Amino acid sequence: MQNVFCVLCESHLDRKDATLVPKNEKRRRKWADSLGETFRKNCARYRMPYICLSHFEEGKRSKNKIPRNIPLREVSQEELDHWLWGEEEGRISDDSSEPTEVDSVSEESDFQRPDHEGADPMEIDDVDEVEISEKPQQYNLILCEKEKLVKLLQKCWKCETQKTEMGIVYHGLNMNISVFCVSCQRRWYWSNTKKCEREQSGSNSKLSRIHILLTSAIITTGNGFQNVKQLFDVLKSPFFFARTFNRLKEKYVYEAVNIQYKKQANVVKELLCETTDNNGTLNVMGDGSFDTPGHSALYCRYVIMEAVTKLVVEYEIFRHKSGEKKVNIETEACEKAFENLMVTYDSAIESFTTDRSQSVASMMANNFPDVTHYFDSWHYIRSLALEILKKKKSKAVSST
């Protein structure tokens, strides 16, 4: 089976269920004027663009017929009552270019709409407060049971029958459903995500948006891929492979973080340049953190920030490689970060405040003698408090 891409509804389908877009420029322009900008852009992407036969009346193409966007009919009020409760009832978004297939409540069903209007939510026993969202528009993704989704899409709303054939294809988290009505020969498609747009051409790529979103969420929350995959495996939900995850994070997520970091760094630099112009000098402070406590640490992250604005102006991550001579990785990271900082601000830096590290103090005195080095007061106060407690304990022991 050969799959093709519909340039109007942007779905994949069998070649026999599609037809070629006219090559004649005049006819194609006439179609584009009727079908919109999405159709025009997608036609420009492909040498041989296809369009679903379901966009034509009765699923058949003729010479003078122009295809149309689906849905082919207006959704009834009964169907809306089934899905939309509350203030937004009866409202349909007009910006959707994809077919909307909904399943209405059967007339013979005993289902009744819950009547909670005017009631105190605390007095309603069968309502879970966690499931009530005050702002449902804030959510971009939802979980859905497969059985509910199949029931929703399998009914043909043109001939009001459920004699349909459904095909489901998974590409990682991307789910594509194709439904064919045996009675009226109509076919419709549904996908749980959109494709990412190419920045230069504005056309869609093969990259699924949901894969990028989940990869970004895993990276930014500090979770591991295998832990998240195990969660989806337990739920018996499809998921993409580790190879896809590594490719997406290296090619897209890390690049996006780098772009955003550079933008933010430029904002900080401009702000500190204004501060330097007003005050003439900058006072910075720094501290290091390690991956593990004690002398077994292999990584040190040293961060330097400006004392007044509390903005991070420089950072350095230093790694002690296996087999190399053991060094004070905090001092090495501090020196490298301060060197990078001096390249940008140079003589504007007046003072540098750190913890009571003698190796850092020695490094500053030797390498940066023009910068005044201070120890932060917190460590002084802590040392004095410890000495006082020690004296108090020794005095209590001697008196007994």
DAWONOR-V808403 format. One record per backbone hydrogen bond with DSSP energy under -1.0 kcal/mol. NH is the residue of the N-H (numbers start at 0). CO is the residue of the C=O. E is the energy in kcal/mol with one decimal. If there is no record, write none. Layout:
# DAWONOR-V808403
nh:NH co:CO e:E
nh:NH co:CO e:E
This chain:
# DAWONOR-V808403
nh:3 co:12 e:-2.8
nh:5 co:10 e:-2.9
nh:6 co:49 e:-2.5
nh:9 co:5 e:-1.3
nh:12 co:3 e:-2.2
nh:14 co:1 e:-2.8
nh:16 co:13 e:-1.6
nh:17 co:14 e:-1.5
nh:18 co:50 e:-2.4
nh:20 co:48 e:-2.6
nh:27 co:23 e:-2.7
nh:28 co:24 e:-2.4
nh:29 co:25 e:-1.7
nh:30 co:26 e:-2.1
nh:31 co:27 e:-2.5
nh:32 co:28 e:-2.2
nh:33 co:29 e:-1.1
nh:34 co:30 e:-2.6
nh:35 co:31 e:-2.3
nh:39 co:35 e:-1.4
nh:40 co:36 e:-2.7
nh:41 co:37 e:-2.3
nh:42 co:38 e:-1.9
nh:43 co:39 e:-1.4
nh:50 co:18 e:-2.4
nh:52 co:16 e:-2.3
nh:54 co:51 e:-1.1
nh:55 co:52 e:-1.8
nh:58 co:55 e:-2.0
nh:59 co:56 e:-1.5
nh:67 co:54 e:-2.1
nh:79 co:75 e:-1.7
nh:80 co:76 e:-2.4
nh:81 co:77 e:-1.0
nh:82 co:78 e:-1.1
nh:83 co:79 e:-3.4
nh:88 co:85 e:-1.5
nh:90 co:87 e:-1.7
nh:108 co:105 e:-1.2
nh:118 co:115 e:-1.8
nh:122 co:119 e:-1.9
nh:130 co:127 e:-1.1
nh:137 co:134 e:-1.7
nh:138 co:135 e:-1.4
nh:148 co:144 e:-1.7
nh:149 co:145 e:-2.6
nh:150 co:146 e:-2.0
nh:151 co:147 e:-1.5
nh:152 co:148 e:-1.8
nh:153 co:149 e:-1.9
nh:155 co:160 e:-2.9
nh:163 co:161 e:-2.0
nh:164 co:179 e:-2.7
nh:166 co:177 e:-3.0
nh:168 co:175 e:-2.7
nh:170 co:173 e:-3.0
nh:173 co:170 e:-1.9
nh:175 co:168 e:-2.8
nh:176 co:189 e:-3.3
nh:177 co:166 e:-2.8
nh:178 co:187 e:-2.7
nh:179 co:164 e:-2.8
nh:180 co:185 e:-3.4
nh:181 co:162 e:-2.4
nh:184 co:180 e:-1.1
nh:187 co:178 e:-2.3
nh:189 co:176 e:-2.2
nh:191 co:174 e:-1.6
nh:195 co:206 e:-2.9
nh:197 co:202 e:-4.1
nh:201 co:197 e:-1.8
nh:204 co:195 e:-3.0
nh:208 co:193 e:-2.6
nh:211 co:207 e:-1.4
nh:212 co:208 e:-2.4
nh:213 co:209 e:-2.1
nh:214 co:210 e:-2.2
nh:215 co:211 e:-2.4
nh:216 co:212 e:-2.0
nh:217 co:213 e:-2.3
nh:218 co:214 e:-2.0
nh:219 co:215 e:-2.7
nh:220 co:216 e:-1.6
nh:222 co:217 e:-1.2
nh:227 co:223 e:-1.7
nh:228 co:224 e:-2.6
nh:229 co:225 e:-2.3
nh:230 co:226 e:-1.5
nh:231 co:227 e:-1.9
nh:232 co:228 e:-2.4
nh:233 co:229 e:-2.4
nh:234 co:230 e:-1.7
nh:236 co:231 e:-2.8
nh:244 co:240 e:-2.0
nh:245 co:241 e:-2.7
nh:246 co:242 e:-2.0
nh:247 co:243 e:-2.5
nh:248 co:244 e:-2.4
nh:249 co:245 e:-2.0
nh:250 co:246 e:-2.3
nh:251 co:247 e:-2.4
nh:252 co:247 e:-1.8
nh:253 co:248 e:-2.8
nh:255 co:251 e:-2.5
nh:256 co:252 e:-2.5
nh:257 co:253 e:-2.4
nh:258 co:254 e:-2.3
nh:259 co:255 e:-2.3
nh:260 co:256 e:-2.6
nh:261 co:257 e:-2.2
nh:262 co:258 e:-1.9
nh:263 co:259 e:-2.4
nh:264 co:260 e:-2.7
nh:265 co:261 e:-2.0
nh:266 co:262 e:-1.7
nh:267 co:263 e:-2.3
nh:268 co:264 e:-2.4
nh:269 co:265 e:-2.3
nh:270 co:266 e:-2.1
nh:271 co:267 e:-2.5
nh:272 co:268 e:-2.1
nh:273 co:269 e:-1.7
nh:274 co:270 e:-1.9
nh:275 co:271 e:-2.5
nh:276 co:272 e:-2.2
nh:277 co:273 e:-1.7
nh:278 co:274 e:-3.0
nh:279 co:275 e:-2.2
nh:281 co:347 e:-2.8
nh:283 co:350 e:-2.2
nh:284 co:304 e:-2.5
nh:285 co:352 e:-2.3
nh:286 co:302 e:-1.7
nh:288 co:300 e:-1.9
nh:290 co:298 e:-1.4
nh:299 co:317 e:-2.3
nh:300 co:288 e:-2.8
nh:301 co:315 e:-3.1
nh:302 co:286 e:-2.4
nh:303 co:313 e:-3.0
nh:304 co:284 e:-2.9
nh:305 co:310 e:-2.5
nh:306 co:282 e:-3.2
nh:309 co:305 e:-1.5
nh:312 co:303 e:-2.2
nh:313 co:303 e:-1.7
nh:315 co:301 e:-2.2
nh:317 co:299 e:-3.1
nh:319 co:297 e:-2.9
nh:323 co:320 e:-1.6
nh:328 co:326 e:-1.2
nh:331 co:327 e:-2.1
nh:332 co:328 e:-2.4
nh:333 co:329 e:-2.5
nh:334 co:330 e:-2.5
nh:335 co:331 e:-2.1
nh:336 co:332 e:-2.3
nh:337 co:333 e:-2.5
nh:338 co:334 e:-2.1
nh:339 co:335 e:-1.9
nh:340 co:336 e:-1.8
nh:341 co:337 e:-2.2
nh:342 co:338 e:-1.4
nh:344 co:340 e:-2.5
nh:347 co:344 e:-2.4
nh:348 co:345 e:-1.4
nh:349 co:281 e:-3.0
nh:351 co:371 e:-2.6
nh:352 co:283 e:-1.9
nh:353 co:373 e:-2.3
nh:356 co:354 e:-1.8
nh:360 co:356 e:-2.1
nh:361 co:357 e:-2.4
nh:362 co:358 e:-2.1
nh:363 co:359 e:-2.4
nh:364 co:360 e:-2.0
nh:365 co:361 e:-1.9
nh:366 co:362 e:-2.8
nh:367 co:363 e:-1.7
nh:370 co:367 e:-1.4
nh:371 co:349 e:-2.2
nh:373 co:351 e:-2.6
nh:375 co:353 e:-2.5
nh:380 co:376 e:-2.8
nh:381 co:377 e:-2.5
nh:382 co:378 e:-2.4
nh:383 co:379 e:-2.5
nh:384 co:380 e:-2.5
nh:385 co:381 e:-2.3
nh:386 co:382 e:-2.2
nh:387 co:383 e:-2.5
nh:388 co:384 e:-2.3
nh:389 co:385 e:-2.1
nh:390 co:386 e:-2.5
nh:391 co:387 e:-2.5
nh:392 co:388 e:-2.2
nh:393 co:389 e:-2.3
nh:394 co:390 e:-2.4
nh:395 co:391 e:-2.0
nh:396 co:392 e:-2.0
nh:397 co:393 e:-2.1
nh:398 co:394 e:-1.9
nh:399 co:395 e:-1.1
